[in-house]
Amino acid sequence: MKDVIQASRSGMEKVAKIIESREDYSYIFQPRLDELSYSELPLDDRGLVPAQEALAFFKERMRKTRRVKYIAPPAALKCDTLAYGSTRNNRREFDFFAEMLADQGHSSQIANIADFPVKRFRIKDDEFLRAQDIVFEQFLSARSAVKVELLYQVIRFSQSVFSGLDLMQHCRSSVFAVSNDHSPVPVGLTKAAELKGLSTVYLQHAEVSEHFPPLDFDLSILRSEHSRRVYESIAPIAGEVRVVPRVSGGLDWDDISARHEALLTRDRVPVVVYPSRISDTEKVVELCQLLQDNPAVDGVSVKTHPRATNRDELRGAGLTLRDQPLDEPHVAICGNSGVVVELVAEGNLVYQYFPMDQVTPDFYGFVRHGLTAPLTVADLQGRFTDDLPVSGKHLERIERFVR
């Protein structure tokens, strides 16, 4: 029980780190809470749930809410590597890890828990429930109140710890991999894997910021030296770290520079808008209209985030949507999205227009580190591409983010 309390406490703090450090988290998370029965919780004058009420709600939900029971296929039980990741980017990282394993002579088969059939059940393990009560009481001892969305996420975390322990008692796996280090389900399953003695691996799937929790995996495979520096600025890194760039074949600086020059010397340039997952439809439409009216722009389209929920609204507003990024060199205008690095590395001219969403401006620090330039409404009236420097120094900035 002591081990469960210790592992759960560290995991709960990981889940809380990004929620408590981001003022925009409520905006990002609100669509989920609108669908849940959290609206009747008592709130203080700051809009937070007082600690006593939060603890009572936690205990009730842990005992009454049905949680996932993963049903592992027989073949999955024999895989050396167990993983959890449901998004396209997560799965891409698992494919990358499988290639790494094969290159080193290991089994490349990975069983992804996200693909397992599930049943719903109530947790009836009294010892586990008491342990989680203690964990949340300790968690609340440093907080007089919590955000509603934090309460929801820590409950999901604790339930996921149990789901993981229940599953992993039947598996022969020696490694557990995730591509998300802060969401409640992967964090909960990772803590279960630790308790079951599996080695834990983190595969960075996108850009990171100072809002993320400390790294505490046995092995963390990061995408760049910049990512390593960000994590080191958060806290000392536990476990082994490897930086393995995801850009195959290296970067062709001559090609990138030539693409920049070709765009900068054109009278009119193609523009693709890349909103973040949670974008403001009205602001995206407004941006596209400004671009369409700009004589220096040759066509405007929108590449939505894979998990965007407002595609129909954007299409209904008459915008041209894309399923894939434009293959040819183009001007990319992004919200707060990690796609910036990929687009820059491909030789596109990349800007950021922060009014597209209510995420903290420059969340990933691309403007702060000189990788991109911010745009304002006034900039969009003229030939804004003239303001982006193209030099060897700028190419060095690109390299820091991809190697």
Summary of the structure (lengths in Angstrom):
residues: 403
radius of gyration: 22.8
end to end distance: 42.2
largest distance: 70.3
contacts: 1280
relative contact order: 0.11
helix: 45%
strand: 15%
